[in-house]
Amino acid sequence: MGLEEENTPVSIRGEDRFSRFMFGAPKNQPHKSVNDEINYMQIIEQVDHIVESVKELKPLLNMVTPVVKKYFPKK
């Protein structure tokens, strides 16, 4: 049943993401467009989340900086 499928070796060219990245898509298969797989709205939301997190952490960093400078003075 499924045991035979699990034991079959992966083809050298193009069966997994790493092989496609390193060696390219096989010649007999059409190349998928990268733009079809990218969700731009999700990327924009993640960048926005990162920017908001940095804005929230900036006051904390300003409070911690004098303490760090006290224990690690410049030489």
PDB file of N, CA, C, O and CB in Angstrom:
ATOM      1  N   MET A   1       0.830  -1.178   0.000  1.00  0.00           N
ATOM      2  CA  MET A   1       0.000   0.000   0.000  1.00  0.00           C
ATOM      3  C   MET A   1       0.882   1.252   0.000  1.00  0.00           C
ATOM      4  O   MET A   1       1.509   1.542  -1.019  1.00  0.00           O
ATOM      5  CB  MET A   1      -0.948  -0.008   1.211  1.00  0.00           C
ATOM      6  N   GLY A   2       0.954   2.000   1.097  1.00  0.00           N
ATOM      7  CA  GLY A   2       1.717   3.232   1.173  1.00  0.00           C
ATOM      8  C   GLY A   2       3.188   2.994   1.460  1.00  0.00           C
ATOM      9  O   GLY A   2       4.004   3.905   1.317  1.00  0.00           O
ATOM     10  N   LEU A   3       3.543   1.754   1.872  1.00  0.00           N
ATOM     11  CA  LEU A   3       4.924   1.457   2.222  1.00  0.00           C
ATOM     12  C   LEU A   3       5.837   1.577   1.020  1.00  0.00           C
ATOM     13  O   LEU A   3       6.964   2.055   1.152  1.00  0.00           O
ATOM     14  CB  LEU A   3       5.032   0.070   2.815  1.00  0.00           C
ATOM     15  N   GLU A   4       5.379   1.155  -0.153  1.00  0.00           N
ATOM     16  CA  GLU A   4       6.201   1.233  -1.352  1.00  0.00           C
ATOM     17  C   GLU A   4       6.473   2.681  -1.730  1.00  0.00           C
ATOM     18  O   GLU A   4       7.568   3.003  -2.190  1.00  0.00           O
ATOM     19  CB  GLU A   4       5.526   0.502  -2.511  1.00  0.00           C
ATOM     20  N   GLU A   5       5.488   3.561  -1.543  1.00  0.00           N
ATOM     21  CA  GLU A   5       5.668   4.967  -1.888  1.00  0.00           C
ATOM     22  C   GLU A   5       6.669   5.637  -0.949  1.00  0.00           C
ATOM     23  O   GLU A   5       7.419   6.515  -1.378  1.00  0.00           O
ATOM     24  CB  GLU A   5       4.325   5.702  -1.842  1.00  0.00           C
ATOM     25  N   GLU A   6       6.694   5.239   0.321  1.00  0.00           N
ATOM     26  CA  GLU A   6       7.607   5.851   1.273  1.00  0.00           C
ATOM     27  C   GLU A   6       9.048   5.435   1.020  1.00  0.00           C
ATOM     28  O   GLU A   6       9.963   6.201   1.323  1.00  0.00           O
ATOM     29  CB  GLU A   6       7.206   5.489   2.685  1.00  0.00           C
ATOM     30  N   ASN A   7       9.275   4.253   0.477  1.00  0.00           N
ATOM     31  CA  ASN A   7      10.620   3.761   0.266  1.00  0.00           C
ATOM     32  C   ASN A   7      11.206   4.168  -1.074  1.00  0.00           C
ATOM     33  O   ASN A   7      12.384   3.907  -1.316  1.00  0.00           O
ATOM     34  CB  ASN A   7      10.634   2.282   0.384  1.00  0.00           C
ATOM     35  N   THR A   8      10.441   4.794  -1.951  1.00  0.00           N
ATOM     36  CA  THR A   8      10.979   5.200  -3.243  1.00  0.00           C
ATOM     37  C   THR A   8      11.881   6.398  -3.048  1.00  0.00           C
ATOM     38  O   THR A   8      11.498   7.349  -2.367  1.00  0.00           O
ATOM     39  CB  THR A   8       9.849   5.523  -4.244  1.00  0.00           C
ATOM     40  N   PRO A   9      13.082   6.378  -3.634  1.00  0.00           N
ATOM     41  CA  PRO A   9      14.012   7.499  -3.469  1.00  0.00           C
ATOM     42  C   PRO A   9      13.522   8.735  -4.223  1.00  0.00           C
ATOM     43  O   PRO A   9      12.842   8.632  -5.245  1.00  0.00           O
ATOM     44  CB  PRO A   9      15.417   7.106  -3.958  1.00  0.00           C
ATOM     45  N   VAL A  10      13.878   9.887  -3.702  1.00  0.00           N
ATOM     46  CA  VAL A  10      13.515  11.152  -4.335  1.00  0.00           C
ATOM     47  C   VAL A  10      14.436  11.364  -5.534  1.00  0.00           C
ATOM     48  O   VAL A  10      15.641  11.132  -5.444  1.00  0.00           O
ATOM     49  CB  VAL A  10      13.617  12.350  -3.323  1.00  0.00           C
ATOM     50  N   SER A  11      13.880  11.795  -6.630  1.00  0.00           N
ATOM     51  CA  SER A  11      14.663  12.056  -7.829  1.00  0.00           C
ATOM     52  C   SER A  11      15.719  13.118  -7.547  1.00  0.00           C
ATOM     53  O   SER A  11      15.508  13.998  -6.712  1.00  0.00           O
ATOM     54  CB  SER A  11      13.751  12.496  -8.986  1.00  0.00           C
ATOM     55  N   ILE A  12      16.841  13.043  -8.231  1.00  0.00           N
ATOM     56  CA  ILE A  12      17.933  13.980  -8.003  1.00  0.00           C
ATOM     57  C   ILE A  12      17.539  15.394  -8.433  1.00  0.00           C
ATOM     58  O   ILE A  12      17.947  16.362  -7.791  1.00  0.00           O
ATOM     59  CB  ILE A  12      19.188  13.527  -8.756  1.00  0.00           C
ATOM     60  N   ARG A  13      16.767  15.533  -9.489  1.00  0.00           N
ATOM     61  CA  ARG A  13      16.447  16.862  -9.997  1.00  0.00           C
ATOM     62  C   ARG A  13      14.985  17.222  -9.780  1.00  0.00           C
ATOM     63  O   ARG A  13      14.099  16.627 -10.393  1.00  0.00           O
ATOM     64  CB  ARG A  13      16.782  16.951 -11.468  1.00  0.00           C
ATOM     65  N   GLY A  14      14.728  18.200  -8.903  1.00  0.00           N
ATOM     66  CA  GLY A  14      13.462  18.896  -8.873  1.00  0.00           C
ATOM     67  C   GLY A  14      12.323  18.320  -8.075  1.00  0.00           C
ATOM     68  O   GLY A  14      11.206  18.824  -8.200  1.00  0.00           O
ATOM     69  N   GLU A  15      12.519  17.302  -7.266  1.00  0.00           N
ATOM     70  CA  GLU A  15      11.392  16.748  -6.536  1.00  0.00           C
ATOM     71  C   GLU A  15      11.117  17.501  -5.246  1.00  0.00           C
ATOM     72  O   GLU A  15       9.963  17.593  -4.829  1.00  0.00           O
ATOM     73  CB  GLU A  15      11.637  15.296  -6.236  1.00  0.00           C
ATOM     74  N   ASP A  16      12.135  18.039  -4.607  1.00  0.00           N
ATOM     75  CA  ASP A  16      11.906  18.792  -3.382  1.00  0.00           C
ATOM     76  C   ASP A  16      12.381  20.230  -3.575  1.00  0.00           C
ATOM     77  O   ASP A  16      13.036  20.547  -4.568  1.00  0.00           O
ATOM     78  CB  ASP A  16      12.631  18.128  -2.180  1.00  0.00           C
ATOM     79  N   ARG A  17      12.047  21.096  -2.621  1.00  0.00           N
ATOM     80  CA  ARG A  17      12.353  22.525  -2.753  1.00  0.00           C
ATOM     81  C   ARG A  17      13.844  22.789  -2.832  1.00  0.00           C
ATOM     82  O   ARG A  17      14.276  23.631  -3.620  1.00  0.00           O
ATOM     83  CB  ARG A  17      11.766  23.294  -1.589  1.00  0.00           C
ATOM     84  N   PHE A  18      14.646  22.087  -2.032  1.00  0.00           N
ATOM     85  CA  PHE A  18      16.082  22.303  -2.040  1.00  0.00           C
ATOM     86  C   PHE A  18      16.685  21.957  -3.386  1.00  0.00           C
ATOM     87  O   PHE A  18      17.505  22.708  -3.914  1.00  0.00           O
ATOM     88  CB  PHE A  18      16.744  21.489  -0.951  1.00  0.00           C
ATOM     89  N   SER A  19      16.284  20.826  -3.946  1.00  0.00           N
ATOM     90  CA  SER A  19      16.809  20.420  -5.253  1.00  0.00           C
ATOM     91  C   SER A  19      16.400  21.401  -6.339  1.00  0.00           C
ATOM     92  O   SER A  19      17.198  21.726  -7.219  1.00  0.00           O
ATOM     93  CB  SER A  19      16.325  19.016  -5.611  1.00  0.00           C
ATOM     94  N   ARG A  20      15.150  21.878  -6.283  1.00  0.00           N
ATOM     95  CA  ARG A  20      14.719  22.872  -7.273  1.00  0.00           C
ATOM     96  C   ARG A  20      15.525  24.150  -7.130  1.00  0.00           C
ATOM     97  O   ARG A  20      15.876  24.777  -8.129  1.00  0.00           O
ATOM     98  CB  ARG A  20      13.217  23.176  -7.125  1.00  0.00           C
ATOM     99  N   PHE A  21      15.827  24.547  -5.886  1.00  0.00           N
ATOM    100  CA  PHE A  21      16.595  25.760  -5.658  1.00  0.00           C
ATOM    101  C   PHE A  21      18.023  25.605  -6.168  1.00  0.00           C
ATOM    102  O   PHE A  21      18.553  26.503  -6.824  1.00  0.00           O
ATOM    103  CB  PHE A  21      16.598  26.116  -4.173  1.00  0.00           C
ATOM    104  N   MET A  22      18.643  24.475  -5.869  1.00  0.00           N
ATOM    105  CA  MET A  22      20.047  24.292  -6.224  1.00  0.00           C
ATOM    106  C   MET A  22      20.250  23.955  -7.694  1.00  0.00           C
ATOM    107  O   MET A  22      21.209  24.427  -8.304  1.00  0.00           O
ATOM    108  CB  MET A  22      20.646  23.209  -5.376  1.00  0.00           C
ATOM    109  N   PHE A  23      19.368  23.147  -8.275  1.00  0.00           N
ATOM    110  CA  PHE A  23      19.591  22.627  -9.616  1.00  0.00           C
ATOM    111  C   PHE A  23      18.570  23.105 -10.633  1.00  0.00           C
ATOM    112  O   PHE A  23      18.723  22.830 -11.823  1.00  0.00           O
ATOM    113  CB  PHE A  23      19.589  21.143  -9.581  1.00  0.00           C
ATOM    114  N   GLY A  24      17.542  23.805 -10.205  1.00  0.00           N
ATOM    115  CA  GLY A  24      16.525  24.297 -11.128  1.00  0.00           C
ATOM    116  C   GLY A  24      15.440  23.257 -11.371  1.00  0.00           C
ATOM    117  O   GLY A  24      15.551  22.103 -10.959  1.00  0.00           O
ATOM    118  N   ALA A  25      14.389  23.703 -12.052  1.00  0.00           N
ATOM    119  CA  ALA A  25      13.279  22.808 -12.358  1.00  0.00           C
ATOM    120  C   ALA A  25      13.681  21.858 -13.482  1.00  0.00           C
ATOM    121  O   ALA A  25      14.482  22.222 -14.344  1.00  0.00           O
ATOM    122  CB  ALA A  25      12.014  23.613 -12.749  1.00  0.00           C
ATOM    123  N   PRO A  26      13.136  20.650 -13.479  1.00  0.00           N
ATOM    124  CA  PRO A  26      13.415  19.728 -14.572  1.00  0.00           C
ATOM    125  C   PRO A  26      12.935  20.308 -15.903  1.00  0.00           C
ATOM    126  O   PRO A  26      11.975  21.078 -15.937  1.00  0.00           O
ATOM    127  CB  PRO A  26      12.748  18.369 -14.311  1.00  0.00           C
ATOM    128  N   LYS A  27      13.588  19.948 -16.971  1.00  0.00           N
ATOM    129  CA  LYS A  27      13.280  20.494 -18.288  1.00  0.00           C
ATOM    130  C   LYS A  27      11.907  20.075 -18.791  1.00  0.00           C
ATOM    131  O   LYS A  27      11.274  20.826 -19.533  1.00  0.00           O
ATOM    132  CB  LYS A  27      14.329  20.067 -19.275  1.00  0.00           C
ATOM    133  N   ASN A  28      11.430  18.894 -18.405  1.00  0.00           N
ATOM    134  CA  ASN A  28      10.166  18.404 -18.933  1.00  0.00           C
ATOM    135  C   ASN A  28       8.952  18.956 -18.195  1.00  0.00           C
ATOM    136  O   ASN A  28       7.823  18.744 -18.636  1.00  0.00           O
ATOM    137  CB  ASN A  28      10.145  16.910 -18.881  1.00  0.00           C
ATOM    138  N   GLN A  29       9.156  19.660 -17.079  1.00  0.00           N
ATOM    139  CA  GLN A  29       8.040  20.228 -16.329  1.00  0.00           C
ATOM    140  C   GLN A  29       8.036  21.743 -16.520  1.00  0.00           C
ATOM    141  O   GLN A  29       9.095  22.370 -16.505  1.00  0.00           O
ATOM    142  CB  GLN A  29       8.134  19.858 -14.817  1.00  0.00           C
ATOM    143  N   PRO A  30       6.861  22.332 -16.697  1.00  0.00           N
ATOM    144  CA  PRO A  30       6.811  23.791 -16.827  1.00  0.00           C
ATOM    145  C   PRO A  30       7.209  24.459 -15.518  1.00  0.00           C
ATOM    146  O   PRO A  30       6.892  23.969 -14.434  1.00  0.00           O
ATOM    147  CB  PRO A  30       5.405  24.252 -17.250  1.00  0.00           C
ATOM    148  N   HIS A  31       7.896  25.564 -15.633  1.00  0.00           N
ATOM    149  CA  HIS A  31       8.380  26.298 -14.467  1.00  0.00           C
ATOM    150  C   HIS A  31       7.240  27.113 -13.867  1.00  0.00           C
ATOM    151  O   HIS A  31       6.577  27.874 -14.571  1.00  0.00           O
ATOM    152  CB  HIS A  31       9.567  27.218 -14.847  1.00  0.00           C
ATOM    153  N   LYS A  32       7.011  26.950 -12.554  1.00  0.00           N
ATOM    154  CA  LYS A  32       5.978  27.723 -11.884  1.00  0.00           C
ATOM    155  C   LYS A  32       6.498  29.131 -11.645  1.00  0.00           C
ATOM    156  O   LYS A  32       7.664  29.325 -11.301  1.00  0.00           O
ATOM    157  CB  LYS A  32       5.552  27.054 -10.552  1.00  0.00           C
ATOM    158  N   SER A  33       5.642  30.085 -11.826  1.00  0.00           N
ATOM    159  CA  SER A  33       6.003  31.477 -11.578  1.00  0.00           C
ATOM    160  C   SER A  33       6.117  31.703 -10.078  1.00  0.00           C
ATOM    161  O   SER A  33       5.267  31.247  -9.314  1.00  0.00           O
ATOM    162  CB  SER A  33       4.962  32.444 -12.202  1.00  0.00           C
ATOM    163  N   VAL A  34       7.158  32.402  -9.656  1.00  0.00           N
ATOM    164  CA  VAL A  34       7.373  32.667  -8.243  1.00  0.00           C
ATOM    165  C   VAL A  34       6.290  33.604  -7.719  1.00  0.00           C
ATOM    166  O   VAL A  34       5.895  33.501  -6.558  1.00  0.00           O
ATOM    167  CB  VAL A  34       8.771  33.268  -8.007  1.00  0.00           C
ATOM    168  N   ASN A  35       5.810  34.505  -8.550  1.00  0.00           N
ATOM    169  CA  ASN A  35       4.798  35.466  -8.114  1.00  0.00           C
ATOM    170  C   ASN A  35       3.489  34.792  -7.735  1.00  0.00           C
ATOM    171  O   ASN A  35       2.725  35.348  -6.946  1.00  0.00           O
ATOM    172  CB  ASN A  35       4.547  36.486  -9.201  1.00  0.00           C
ATOM    173  N   ASP A  36       3.208  33.621  -8.268  1.00  0.00           N
ATOM    174  CA  ASP A  36       1.978  32.918  -7.929  1.00  0.00           C
ATOM    175  C   ASP A  36       2.001  32.394  -6.499  1.00  0.00           C
ATOM    176  O   ASP A  36       0.944  32.209  -5.895  1.00  0.00           O
ATOM    177  CB  ASP A  36       1.749  31.772  -8.895  1.00  0.00           C
ATOM    178  N   GLU A  37       3.183  32.154  -5.951  1.00  0.00           N
ATOM    179  CA  GLU A  37       3.301  31.552  -4.637  1.00  0.00           C
ATOM    180  C   GLU A  37       3.464  32.586  -3.523  1.00  0.00           C
ATOM    181  O   GLU A  37       3.333  32.229  -2.352  1.00  0.00           O
ATOM    182  CB  GLU A  37       4.463  30.604  -4.621  1.00  0.00           C
ATOM    183  N   ILE A  38       3.741  33.843  -3.838  1.00  0.00           N
ATOM    184  CA  ILE A  38       4.032  34.849  -2.837  1.00  0.00           C
ATOM    185  C   ILE A  38       2.751  35.590  -2.459  1.00  0.00           C
ATOM    186  O   ILE A  38       2.021  36.071  -3.325  1.00  0.00           O
ATOM    187  CB  ILE A  38       5.099  35.831  -3.348  1.00  0.00           C
ATOM    188  N   ASN A  39       2.495  35.673  -1.178  1.00  0.00           N
ATOM    189  CA  ASN A  39       1.354  36.428  -0.677  1.00  0.00           C
ATOM    190  C   ASN A  39       1.892  37.769  -0.178  1.00  0.00           C
ATOM    191  O   ASN A  39       2.389  37.867   0.944  1.00  0.00           O
ATOM    192  CB  ASN A  39       0.588  35.642   0.466  1.00  0.00           C
ATOM    193  N   TYR A  40       1.790  38.794  -1.015  1.00  0.00           N
ATOM    194  CA  TYR A  40       2.366  40.088  -0.695  1.00  0.00           C
ATOM    195  C   TYR A  40       1.702  40.745   0.510  1.00  0.00           C
ATOM    196  O   TYR A  40       2.369  41.428   1.288  1.00  0.00           O
ATOM    197  CB  TYR A  40       2.265  40.996  -1.886  1.00  0.00           C
ATOM    198  N   MET A  41       0.416  40.548   0.671  1.00  0.00           N
ATOM    199  CA  MET A  41      -0.268  41.135   1.814  1.00  0.00           C
ATOM    200  C   MET A  41       0.258  40.561   3.127  1.00  0.00           C
ATOM    201  O   MET A  41       0.395  41.287   4.111  1.00  0.00           O
ATOM    202  CB  MET A  41      -1.772  40.906   1.705  1.00  0.00           C
ATOM    203  N   GLN A  42       0.550  39.271   3.146  1.00  0.00           N
ATOM    204  CA  GLN A  42       1.095  38.649   4.351  1.00  0.00           C
ATOM    205  C   GLN A  42       2.483  39.214   4.657  1.00  0.00           C
ATOM    206  O   GLN A  42       2.810  39.449   5.820  1.00  0.00           O
ATOM    207  CB  GLN A  42       1.162  37.112   4.188  1.00  0.00           C
ATOM    208  N   ILE A  43       3.293  39.433   3.638  1.00  0.00           N
ATOM    209  CA  ILE A  43       4.629  40.000   3.837  1.00  0.00           C
ATOM    210  C   ILE A  43       4.517  41.412   4.395  1.00  0.00           C
ATOM    211  O   ILE A  43       5.237  41.768   5.328  1.00  0.00           O
ATOM    212  CB  ILE A  43       5.427  40.005   2.513  1.00  0.00           C
ATOM    213  N   ILE A  44       3.621  42.222   3.832  1.00  0.00           N
ATOM    214  CA  ILE A  44       3.449  43.591   4.304  1.00  0.00           C
ATOM    215  C   ILE A  44       2.976  43.598   5.762  1.00  0.00           C
ATOM    216  O   ILE A  44       3.438  44.417   6.556  1.00  0.00           O
ATOM    217  CB  ILE A  44       2.446  44.349   3.408  1.00  0.00           C
ATOM    218  N   GLU A  45       2.064  42.697   6.115  1.00  0.00           N
ATOM    219  CA  GLU A  45       1.594  42.611   7.489  1.00  0.00           C
ATOM    220  C   GLU A  45       2.715  42.199   8.445  1.00  0.00           C
ATOM    221  O   GLU A  45       2.790  42.710   9.562  1.00  0.00           O
ATOM    222  CB  GLU A  45       0.438  41.624   7.584  1.00  0.00           C
ATOM    223  N   GLN A  46       3.580  41.287   8.022  1.00  0.00           N
ATOM    224  CA  GLN A  46       4.687  40.867   8.864  1.00  0.00           C
ATOM    225  C   GLN A  46       5.691  41.992   9.068  1.00  0.00           C
ATOM    226  O   GLN A  46       6.198  42.175  10.176  1.00  0.00           O
ATOM    227  CB  GLN A  46       5.375  39.658   8.261  1.00  0.00           C
ATOM    228  N   VAL A  47       5.986  42.746   8.017  1.00  0.00           N
ATOM    229  CA  VAL A  47       6.900  43.884   8.137  1.00  0.00           C
ATOM    230  C   VAL A  47       6.301  44.927   9.067  1.00  0.00           C
ATOM    231  O   VAL A  47       7.008  45.496   9.899  1.00  0.00           O
ATOM    232  CB  VAL A  47       7.199  44.504   6.750  1.00  0.00           C
ATOM    233  N   ASP A  48       5.005  45.182   8.934  1.00  0.00           N
ATOM    234  CA  ASP A  48       4.334  46.141   9.802  1.00  0.00           C
ATOM    235  C   ASP A  48       4.405  45.683  11.261  1.00  0.00           C
ATOM    236  O   ASP A  48       4.628  46.493  12.161  1.00  0.00           O
ATOM    237  CB  ASP A  48       2.868  46.327   9.367  1.00  0.00           C
ATOM    238  N   HIS A  49       4.217  44.401  11.484  1.00  0.00           N
ATOM    239  CA  HIS A  49       4.299  43.851  12.845  1.00  0.00           C
ATOM    240  C   HIS A  49       5.712  44.030  13.410  1.00  0.00           C
ATOM    241  O   HIS A  49       5.862  44.370  14.584  1.00  0.00           O
ATOM    242  CB  HIS A  49       3.905  42.348  12.851  1.00  0.00           C
ATOM    243  N   ILE A  50       6.726  43.810  12.612  1.00  0.00           N
ATOM    244  CA  ILE A  50       8.116  43.985  13.056  1.00  0.00           C
ATOM    245  C   ILE A  50       8.380  45.445  13.407  1.00  0.00           C
ATOM    246  O   ILE A  50       9.003  45.729  14.430  1.00  0.00           O
ATOM    247  CB  ILE A  50       9.104  43.511  11.964  1.00  0.00           C
ATOM    248  N   VAL A  51       7.916  46.373  12.571  1.00  0.00           N
ATOM    249  CA  VAL A  51       8.118  47.800  12.822  1.00  0.00           C
ATOM    250  C   VAL A  51       7.428  48.210  14.121  1.00  0.00           C
ATOM    251  O   VAL A  51       8.003  48.954  14.915  1.00  0.00           O
ATOM    252  CB  VAL A  51       7.585  48.643  11.642  1.00  0.00           C
ATOM    253  N   GLU A  52       6.217  47.739  14.343  1.00  0.00           N
ATOM    254  CA  GLU A  52       5.503  48.063  15.583  1.00  0.00           C
ATOM    255  C   GLU A  52       6.227  47.494  16.796  1.00  0.00           C
ATOM    256  O   GLU A  52       6.288  48.151  17.835  1.00  0.00           O
ATOM    257  CB  GLU A  52       4.065  47.525  15.530  1.00  0.00           C
ATOM    258  N   SER A  53       6.771  46.304  16.690  1.00  0.00           N
ATOM    259  CA  SER A  53       7.503  45.693  17.806  1.00  0.00           C
ATOM    260  C   SER A  53       8.757  46.498  18.133  1.00  0.00           C
ATOM    261  O   SER A  53       9.085  46.681  19.305  1.00  0.00           O
ATOM    262  CB  SER A  53       7.880  44.236  17.474  1.00  0.00           C
ATOM    263  N   VAL A  54       9.455  46.975  17.116  1.00  0.00           N
ATOM    264  CA  VAL A  54      10.655  47.774  17.339  1.00  0.00           C
ATOM    265  C   VAL A  54      10.283  49.090  18.013  1.00  0.00           C
ATOM    266  O   VAL A  54      10.998  49.550  18.902  1.00  0.00           O
ATOM    267  CB  VAL A  54      11.395  48.037  16.008  1.00  0.00           C
ATOM    268  N   LYS A  55       9.180  49.697  17.603  1.00  0.00           N
ATOM    269  CA  LYS A  55       8.742  50.948  18.229  1.00  0.00           C
ATOM    270  C   LYS A  55       8.414  50.737  19.706  1.00  0.00           C
ATOM    271  O   LYS A  55       8.680  51.611  20.531  1.00  0.00           O
ATOM    272  CB  LYS A  55       7.516  51.515  17.494  1.00  0.00           C
ATOM    273  N   GLU A  56       7.836  49.579  20.044  1.00  0.00           N
ATOM    274  CA  GLU A  56       7.510  49.289  21.438  1.00  0.00           C
ATOM    275  C   GLU A  56       8.760  48.999  22.265  1.00  0.00           C
ATOM    276  O   GLU A  56       8.786  49.297  23.459  1.00  0.00           O
ATOM    277  CB  GLU A  56       6.553  48.109  21.518  1.00  0.00           C
ATOM    278  N   LEU A  57       9.788  48.427  21.657  1.00  0.00           N
ATOM    279  CA  LEU A  57      11.005  48.065  22.386  1.00  0.00           C
ATOM    280  C   LEU A  57      11.993  49.221  22.513  1.00  0.00           C
ATOM    281  O   LEU A  57      12.901  49.155  23.342  1.00  0.00           O
ATOM    282  CB  LEU A  57      11.679  46.906  21.702  1.00  0.00           C
ATOM    283  N   LYS A  58      11.843  50.262  21.727  1.00  0.00           N
ATOM    284  CA  LYS A  58      12.783  51.368  21.757  1.00  0.00           C
ATOM    285  C   LYS A  58      12.857  52.046  23.127  1.00  0.00           C
ATOM    286  O   LYS A  58      13.965  52.310  23.593  1.00  0.00           O
ATOM    287  CB  LYS A  58      12.406  52.380  20.710  1.00  0.00           C
ATOM    288  N   PRO A  59      11.735  52.343  23.799  1.00  0.00           N
ATOM    289  CA  PRO A  59      11.846  52.939  25.142  1.00  0.00           C
ATOM    290  C   PRO A  59      12.566  52.021  26.134  1.00  0.00           C
ATOM    291  O   PRO A  59      13.321  52.497  26.981  1.00  0.00           O
ATOM    292  CB  PRO A  59      10.457  53.275  25.679  1.00  0.00           C
ATOM    293  N   LEU A  60      12.342  50.738  26.036  1.00  0.00           N
ATOM    294  CA  LEU A  60      13.033  49.796  26.919  1.00  0.00           C
ATOM    295  C   LEU A  60      14.534  49.830  26.663  1.00  0.00           C
ATOM    296  O   LEU A  60      15.327  49.794  27.604  1.00  0.00           O
ATOM    297  CB  LEU A  60      12.492  48.366  26.722  1.00  0.00           C
ATOM    298  N   LEU A  61      14.918  49.898  25.423  1.00  0.00           N
ATOM    299  CA  LEU A  61      16.330  49.971  25.070  1.00  0.00           C
ATOM    300  C   LEU A  61      16.953  51.255  25.609  1.00  0.00           C
ATOM    301  O   LEU A  61      18.093  51.246  26.072  1.00  0.00           O
ATOM    302  CB  LEU A  61      16.510  49.889  23.549  1.00  0.00           C
ATOM    303  N   ASN A  62      16.213  52.352  25.550  1.00  0.00           N
ATOM    304  CA  ASN A  62      16.719  53.611  26.086  1.00  0.00           C
ATOM    305  C   ASN A  62      16.913  53.540  27.603  1.00  0.00           C
ATOM    306  O   ASN A  62      17.800  54.206  28.138  1.00  0.00           O
ATOM    307  CB  ASN A  62      15.767  54.752  25.733  1.00  0.00           C
ATOM    308  N   MET A  63      16.105  52.751  28.297  1.00  0.00           N
ATOM    309  CA  MET A  63      16.249  52.600  29.739  1.00  0.00           C
ATOM    310  C   MET A  63      17.418  51.676  30.093  1.00  0.00           C
ATOM    311  O   MET A  63      18.071  51.871  31.119  1.00  0.00           O
ATOM    312  CB  MET A  63      14.952  52.061  30.341  1.00  0.00           C
ATOM    313  N   VAL A  64      17.681  50.696  29.271  1.00  0.00           N
ATOM    314  CA  VAL A  64      18.715  49.701  29.563  1.00  0.00           C
ATOM    315  C   VAL A  64      20.111  50.198  29.163  1.00  0.00           C
ATOM    316  O   VAL A  64      21.103  49.764  29.748  1.00  0.00           O
ATOM    317  CB  VAL A  64      18.400  48.390  28.836  1.00  0.00           C
ATOM    318  N   THR A  65      20.200  51.072  28.205  1.00  0.00           N
ATOM    319  CA  THR A  65      21.494  51.530  27.692  1.00  0.00           C
ATOM    320  C   THR A  65      22.397  52.123  28.774  1.00  0.00           C
ATOM    321  O   THR A  65      23.573  51.763  28.810  1.00  0.00           O
ATOM    322  CB  THR A  65      21.274  52.556  26.610  1.00  0.00           C
ATOM    323  N   PRO A  66      21.922  53.013  29.663  1.00  0.00           N
ATOM    324  CA  PRO A  66      22.821  53.535  30.704  1.00  0.00           C
ATOM    325  C   PRO A  66      23.368  52.453  31.638  1.00  0.00           C
ATOM    326  O   PRO A  66      24.515  52.533  32.078  1.00  0.00           O
ATOM    327  CB  PRO A  66      22.096  54.575  31.524  1.00  0.00           C
ATOM    328  N   VAL A  67      22.561  51.458  31.936  1.00  0.00           N
ATOM    329  CA  VAL A  67      23.013  50.366  32.808  1.00  0.00           C
ATOM    330  C   VAL A  67      24.112  49.567  32.120  1.00  0.00           C
ATOM    331  O   VAL A  67      25.115  49.215  32.742  1.00  0.00           O
ATOM    332  CB  VAL A  67      21.831  49.439  33.186  1.00  0.00           C
ATOM    333  N   VAL A  68      23.922  49.285  30.850  1.00  0.00           N
ATOM    334  CA  VAL A  68      24.931  48.533  30.100  1.00  0.00           C
ATOM    335  C   VAL A  68      26.225  49.342  30.004  1.00  0.00           C
ATOM    336  O   VAL A  68      27.315  48.791  30.156  1.00  0.00           O
ATOM    337  CB  VAL A  68      24.408  48.177  28.682  1.00  0.00           C
ATOM    338  N   LYS A  69      26.107  50.640  29.753  1.00  0.00           N
ATOM    339  CA  LYS A  69      27.304  51.498  29.675  1.00  0.00           C
ATOM    340  C   LYS A  69      28.033  51.564  31.003  1.00  0.00           C
ATOM    341  O   LYS A  69      29.257  51.694  31.035  1.00  0.00           O
ATOM    342  CB  LYS A  69      26.922  52.909  29.230  1.00  0.00           C
ATOM    343  N   LYS A  70      27.290  51.476  32.106  1.00  0.00           N
ATOM    344  CA  LYS A  70      27.918  51.520  33.430  1.00  0.00           C
ATOM    345  C   LYS A  70      28.778  50.284  33.658  1.00  0.00           C
ATOM    346  O   LYS A  70      29.885  50.393  34.185  1.00  0.00           O
ATOM    347  CB  LYS A  70      26.850  51.634  34.534  1.00  0.00           C
ATOM    348  N   TYR A  71      28.283  49.106  33.266  1.00  0.00           N
ATOM    349  CA  TYR A  71      29.025  47.875  33.518  1.00  0.00           C
ATOM    350  C   TYR A  71      30.038  47.546  32.428  1.00  0.00           C
ATOM    351  O   TYR A  71      30.952  46.753  32.653  1.00  0.00           O
ATOM    352  CB  TYR A  71      28.069  46.735  33.665  1.00  0.00           C
ATOM    353  N   PHE A  72      29.885  48.143  31.259  1.00  0.00           N
ATOM    354  CA  PHE A  72      30.817  47.910  30.162  1.00  0.00           C
ATOM    355  C   PHE A  72      31.305  49.253  29.614  1.00  0.00           C
ATOM    356  O   PHE A  72      30.919  49.649  28.514  1.00  0.00           O
ATOM    357  CB  PHE A  72      30.151  47.065  29.041  1.00  0.00           C
ATOM    358  N   PRO A  73      32.147  49.951  30.370  1.00  0.00           N
ATOM    359  CA  PRO A  73      32.597  51.258  29.882  1.00  0.00           C
ATOM    360  C   PRO A  73      33.567  51.115  28.703  1.00  0.00           C
ATOM    361  O   PRO A  73      34.199  50.078  28.505  1.00  0.00           O
ATOM    362  CB  PRO A  73      33.267  52.044  31.018  1.00  0.00           C
ATOM    363  N   LYS A  74      33.651  52.189  27.943  1.00  0.00           N
ATOM    364  CA  LYS A  74      34.600  52.192  26.820  1.00  0.00           C
ATOM    365  C   LYS A  74      36.005  52.230  27.381  1.00  0.00           C
ATOM    366  O   LYS A  74      36.259  52.825  28.429  1.00  0.00           O
ATOM    367  CB  LYS A  74      34.353  53.403  25.860  1.00  0.00           C
ATOM    368  N   LYS A  75      36.897  51.596  26.680  1.00  0.00           N
ATOM    369  CA  LYS A  75      38.304  51.556  27.120  1.00  0.00           C
ATOM    370  C   LYS A  75      39.118  52.581  26.400  1.00  0.00           C
ATOM    371  O   LYS A  75      40.320  52.694  26.640  1.00  0.00           O
ATOM    372  CB  LYS A  75      38.908  50.181  26.900  1.00  0.00           C
TER     373      LYS A  75
END
